[in-house]
């Protein structure tokens, strides 16, 4: 990693960890572009092992904003704009409510919330397939955006709604990217309003976004060529192990307090 970039790293982040984050951003963007889902969750759990927990959700959100915006631009001709507009109206309402409630939660509470939510997303029951009414789509946008302020990676939930309306893989990937771009943009606004400073993290975020742009370009070119079965299995195993590590770390802090 160039010396100039080393000098711009956040004070609590090791250079090797920063390099791993940049590579992970590219790989997870490739993964989402190819499979349609999963990259944001994997990026979140890897970031949770390396990034100070207070910065985890806002920094993850800004990186995902860049990744999804790039993917939305590349696939804009396939976006279902009417669905995206309804979803994002609801998202704006959810973000407004969350801005009144977002506070700096204790480290172990964030670890429990993120780890538990990810395990539920991976192994929990899946919603029944049905097309949502405009009002329910608006509600889905508000609810998922509200929860994204506290647990970060609501992408699989958003994808579940998008998949109900999309007719092919390209439309699914494009519409998902558009809705997530809006959701992460709103998240960035909320965290800026409540006082989180992105300045120390901006050089790393920009580098991760550029890596994600390359990953997206490669992933979209692989979209019709890759079988997702083996990848999905490996993804579930890796993400589960990382989420369990978060819960273990939270337990190491909470259990002595409860027992003492």
RADABEL-V332380 format. One record per residue. N is the residue number from 1. RES is the residue in one letter. BURIAL is # if it has 16 or more other C-alpha atoms within 10 Angstrom, else .. D_FIRST is the distance of its C-alpha to the first C-alpha in Angstrom with 1 decimal. Layout:
BEGIN
n = [N N]
res = [RES RES]
burial = [BURIAL BURIAL]
d_first = [D_FIRST D_FIRST]
END
This chain:
BEGIN
n = [1 2 3 4 5 6 7 8 9 10 11 12 13 14 15 16 17 18 19 20 21 22 23 24 25 26 27 28 29 30 31 32 33 34 35 36 37 38 39 40 41 42 43 44 45 46 47 48 49 50 51 52 53 54 55 56 57 58 59 60 61 62 63 64 65 66 67 68 69 70 71 72 73 74 75 76 77 78 79 80 81 82 83 84 85 86 87 88 89 90 91 92 93 94 95 96 97 98 99 100 101 102 103 104 105 106 107 108 109 110 111 112 113 114 115 116 117 118 119 120 121 122 123 124 125 126 127 128 129 130 131 132 133 134 135 136 137 138 139 140 141 142 143 144 145 146 147 148 149 150 151 152 153 154 155 156 157 158 159 160 161 162 163 164 165 166 167 168 169 170 171 172 173 174 175 176 177 178 179 180 181 182 183 184 185 186 187 188 189 190 191 192 193 194 195 196 197 198 199 200 201 202 203 204 205 206 207 208 209 210 211 212 213 214 215 216 217 218 219 220 221 222 223 224 225 226 227 228 229 230 231 232 233 234 235 236 237 238 239 240 241 242 243 244 245 246 247 248 249 250 251 252 253 254 255 256 257 258 259 260]
res = [X X X X X X X X X X X X X X X X X X X X X X X X X X X X X X X X X X X X X X X X X X X X X X X X X X X X X X X X X X X X X X X X X X X X X X X X X X X X X X X X X X X X X X X X X X X X X X X X X X X X X X X X X X X X X X X X X X X X X X X X X X X X X X X X X X X X X X X X X X X X X X X X X X X X X X X X X X X X X X X X X X X X X X X X X X X X X X X X X X X X X X X X X X X X X X X X X X X X X X X X X X X X X X X X X X X X X X X X X X X X X X X X X X X X X X X X X X X X X X X X X X X X X X X X X X X X X X X X X X X X]
burial = [. . . . . # . . # # . . . . . . . # . . # # # # # # # # # # # # # # # # # # # # # # # # # # # # . # # . # . . # # # # # # # # # # # # # # # # # . # # # . # # # . . # # # # # # # # # # # # # # . # # . . . . . . . . # . # # # # # # # # # # . # # . . . . . . . . . # . . . . # # # # # # # # # # . # # # # # # # # # # # # # # # # . # # . . # # # # # # # # # # # # # # # # # # # # # # # . . . . # . # . . # # # # # . # # # # # # # # # # # # # # . # # . . . . . . . . . . . # . . . # # . # # # # # # # . # # . . . . . . . . .]
d_first = [0.0 3.9 6.6 8.5 6.8 6.9 10.4 11.3 10.8 14.3 15.8 16.7 13.4 11.4 7.6 8.6 11.0 8.9 7.1 10.7 12.1 10.4 11.6 14.9 15.5 15.6 17.8 20.1 20.7 21.6 23.8 25.6 26.2 27.6 29.6 30.3 29.4 27.3 23.7 24.0 25.6 23.1 20.2 22.3 23.1 19.5 18.5 21.6 20.3 17.1 17.9 20.7 23.8 25.0 22.0 22.1 24.6 23.9 20.1 20.9 23.6 21.6 19.0 22.0 23.7 21.2 21.3 25.1 25.7 24.0 25.9 29.1 28.8 28.4 31.4 33.5 36.6 36.9 36.6 39.8 40.0 43.1 41.6 38.4 40.4 42.6 39.6 37.8 41.0 41.2 37.5 38.1 41.0 39.0 36.3 39.0 40.5 37.3 36.5 39.7 38.7 34.9 34.5 32.0 32.9 32.6 29.6 31.8 33.6 30.4 29.4 33.0 33.1 29.8 30.5 34.2 33.7 31.3 33.7 36.5 34.7 34.1 37.4 39.8 42.5 41.7 43.6 46.5 45.9 47.8 47.3 47.0 49.2 47.8 48.5 46.7 43.7 43.6 43.9 41.1 38.8 39.8 39.7 36.3 34.7 36.4 35.1 31.5 31.4 31.9 30.5 27.8 28.0 31.4 30.4 32.7 35.6 35.0 34.7 38.0 39.7 38.2 39.1 42.8 43.1 40.9 42.7 39.9 36.3 35.0 37.0 35.7 32.0 32.6 34.8 32.6 29.6 31.9 33.3 30.0 28.6 31.6 31.3 27.7 28.5 31.4 29.4 27.0 30.1 31.8 28.9 28.7 32.4 32.5 30.1 26.6 24.1 21.1 19.9 17.4 16.0 16.2 12.7 11.4 14.7 14.3 11.0 12.9 15.9 14.5 13.4 16.9 18.6 17.5 18.7 21.9 22.7 22.4 24.4 27.1 27.7 28.1 30.3 33.6 32.6 31.2 33.6 32.5 34.7 32.5 29.4 31.3 32.5 29.1 27.8 30.8 30.3 26.6 27.1 30.2 28.7 25.9 28.6 30.8 28.2 28.1 31.9 32.0 29.8 32.1 35.1 34.1 34.3 37.3 39.6 40.1 41.1 43.5 45.0 45.2]
END
